Amino acid sequence: MGATISVQPGAVFQHETWVHSSPYQPVPPGAVVGGHDCDGTPIYVGRSFHEGDNLPAKVIPSKGCAYVCWGSKEIQKTHYEVLVGQGYAWVPCYGGAVPPNAVRSGTTRNGEPLYIGRGHHANSLTVGKIHPSHGCLYIPFGGNEVRLDSYEVLIRQAADQWVPTTPYHVPPNAVVGGYDTDRAPIYVARAMHEDYKWVHSSAYAAIPPNAVIGGNDFEGDTIYVGRTFHNGDTLVAQVVPKKQIAFVSWRGEAIPKDHFEVLCGTNLIWR
């Protein structure tokens, strides 16, 4: 059997995947981390219906429920959906504005779209609803609906679509990377070598087996080799489990990331 490779047919935007859940079920694999509560416990991105609105929800497994905000109140929910998948990022916005690729939870009963955002409040980073016509983000917190004028918006980034194939078959819409000396087309592809692989992880997940160590930070904490999306680019990331975060370098700044992939494998040699 010939070698198996993956050819890139182009960048695509994938639809969101929502998984039904409840307090009696474990958090689904690949759940999107939205932030953290004031006690440091993770908050996941969710959504739930209330009074005809499909509202963004903060899902806090340690508290056994999810929360939405509606009518100036924080409301508990025991049935909800959790967002799962990769390729998400958070971008700063304010005043009800959202970028074109912002993630929607759904609509109000009047048909207005609601978007997923998050903001800092009382030592928490809390998920809530961006209500464009109100010009703000609302978060459920402390029994109330808290208004924030500046916030971050969850966006869906364009993802590369890789298709398994063989050297004797080119899938439709494969990306041409150049031409050989005989003018035969060269296609963009990738292939596994020596059993290395990228494993999806998050700031609150355990480091996967055989994660590749990249070094140590200035405090002596172990850094693992990772990668993640930022502004449409796939960037190398420093994954620091002790700090429950990863960092990428972009335009001279260290950008924190709570969703990423970790390089795993054996027999690595640094030269």
Secondary structure as GFF3:
##gff-version 3
##sequence-region A 1 271
A	DSSP	beta_strand	5	12	.	.	.	ID=ss1
A	DSSP	beta_strand	17	21	.	.	.	ID=ss2
A	DSSP	beta_strand	33	36	.	.	.	ID=ss3
A	DSSP	beta_strand	42	50	.	.	.	ID=ss4
A	DSSP	beta_strand	53	60	.	.	.	ID=ss5
A	DSSP	three_ten_helix	61	63	.	.	.	ID=ss6
A	DSSP	beta_strand	65	70	.	.	.	ID=ss7
A	DSSP	beta_strand	73	77	.	.	.	ID=ss8
A	DSSP	beta_strand	80	84	.	.	.	ID=ss9
A	DSSP	beta_strand	88	94	.	.	.	ID=ss10
A	DSSP	beta_strand	104	107	.	.	.	ID=ss11
A	DSSP	beta_strand	113	121	.	.	.	ID=ss12
A	DSSP	beta_strand	124	131	.	.	.	ID=ss13
A	DSSP	three_ten_helix	132	134	.	.	.	ID=ss14
A	DSSP	beta_strand	136	141	.	.	.	ID=ss15
A	DSSP	beta_strand	144	148	.	.	.	ID=ss16
A	DSSP	beta_strand	150	156	.	.	.	ID=ss17
A	DSSP	beta_strand	159	165	.	.	.	ID=ss18
A	DSSP	beta_strand	176	179	.	.	.	ID=ss19
A	DSSP	beta_strand	185	187	.	.	.	ID=ss20
A	DSSP	beta_strand	189	190	.	.	.	ID=ss21
A	DSSP	beta_strand	197	202	.	.	.	ID=ss22
A	DSSP	beta_strand	213	216	.	.	.	ID=ss23
A	DSSP	beta_strand	222	230	.	.	.	ID=ss24
A	DSSP	beta_strand	233	240	.	.	.	ID=ss25
A	DSSP	three_ten_helix	241	243	.	.	.	ID=ss26
A	DSSP	beta_strand	245	250	.	.	.	ID=ss27
A	DSSP	beta_strand	253	257	.	.	.	ID=ss28
A	DSSP	beta_strand	259	264	.	.	.	ID=ss29
###
